[in-house]
Amino acid sequence: MINKEEIPINLESNIETVRQKIDKALDKSGRDINDIKIIGVTKTVDIPTINRAVDLGIDTIGENRVQELQNKYDAIGDKVKYHMIGHLQTNKVRHIFDKVELIHSLDRISLVKELDKGCKRNHSTIDTLIQVNVSEEETKFGLKVSEVIPFIEKIMEYETIRIKGLMTMAPHTNNEKVLREVFSSMRKLKEDIEARNYQNISMDHLSMGMTNDYEIAIEEGSNMVRIGRAIFGERNY
């Protein structure tokens, strides 16, 4: 009997399936394929497999841990873009300034201050998404919906921190109504922020949707999806 881990992953087929499902979701919501950015979530994925995925068109990968992001950056280099999608500890910030295109998990003032200090040392800016815990699950990081606008107004003075949108993780459920409510709330929050015309705050990215729910997320307005298992198969953490 073949163990699950020994079954080869058909990356080409997996990626094509994801793209087809994205196309259907976009068609259903009347949007264009160019609206969607796929982030390949590569937690525990080996370097050869990532390289194959890059060759098949995955041009951006997302990592949950700084150390793993560093290791992959050192091995793969700049042939792919890197996003930090996991909870970011302030004492790890200094390791990622020259590596990441986008941080998805800005969720507290202490992190803002640490990023600001690092940017000033490096004479740079950094692009971030505000992480929102729409369903207010105790096991998830992120701001409550009601906290996001006060948070934005508090950090606008930090010119090195460029807010580019919002990110959320929906509850792990098959209840489509619950999922749509979460994603719809995020879209409405995005629209509310846009309507306020904050200086130097943009809502370019709405990062929501993972393997279990990315089609629904796209139908509800997502333009950035974080796909792991649907591309790279099941993994043992």
Buried (B, 14 or more C-beta within 10 A) or exposed (E): EEEEEEEEBEBEEBBEEBBEBBBEBBEEBEBEEEBBBBBBBBBEBEEEBBBBBBEBEBEBBBBBBBEBBBEBBEEBEEEBBBBBBBBBEBEBBBBBBEBBEBBBBBBBEEBBBBBBBBBEEEEEBBBBBBBBBBBEEEEBBBBEBEBBBEBBEEBBEBEBBBBBBBBBBBBEEEEEEBBBBBBBBBBEBBEEBEEEEBEEBEBEBBBBBBBBBBBBBBBBBBBBBBBBEBBBBEEEE
